[in-house]
Amino acid sequence: MNSWGKILGLIFGFMFFRWPGAIMGVLIGHYFDKAYAKALADSGGLSSLIKGQAPLASRAIFFHTLFSIMGHIAKSSGRVTESDIALATAFMDKMGLKGDIRKEAQAAYREGKQTDFPIKETLEEFKLYCFSRRDFMLVYLEIQTQAAYANGQLHPNAKAVLKKVAKELGIDDSTFNALLSQVAASVKHHQQNQSANSKVDINNAYNILGVKPTDDVKTIKKAYKRLMAQHHPDKLSAQGLPEQAIDLAKEKAQDIQAAYEAISTSKK
């Protein structure tokens, strides 16, 4: 069996972080070896995602972490509801996950629901693959926050887990709270559009961009450009976001665009 991933992980992990790094390197290398072997055997699963710019190992860890943490957040409220499952299924549908890939995503979701789920270790491993890619981590946290609103509101326990996720990824409280407000506004916007095909509410628009009605045009435009750059598909793809998850970033970019247009119109 190919063991180059574990060997290289051991060497580089020890070089940079001594023995703790060596142990983590072996664990990450194991994921790579497992995925690489499956790719060589053309046996499907997450290995079939090996295309584009993102490394296979990053893809495998991204999907495993995405759905296992999603399951963990859903379970944190005490019971996984039909709405939780429906939303997780909707994410899988949006990303076009089928066959073995979908089964692995579902298995990861079930794993996250277990009481002994190692959330800290899972996030530490994920962070190693996200090192220095702040926009990548913010989009990941954004997806998890959207999923946490499956029942129309954010459960206090789910919020606590999200805050823990943010802390493990090195995201400060100010950024985390701003992201919560932006996602809440986006969720409200989509709920309104489901019941009535209306344009984005002006109050939601300000919250989506993370700005205030009293902010000047220059400040609002700066926030708009920053968020659009953060969700740019090419940039996120280069940072390792799987092609199947790019559509989620595009959907958020559409919300940002609609919010900016609503604000611009109101200020004319």
Summary of the structure (lengths in Angstrom):
residues: 268
radius of gyration: 19.4
end to end distance: 65.3
largest distance: 65.3
contacts: 881
relative contact order: 0.11
helix: 77%
strand: 0%
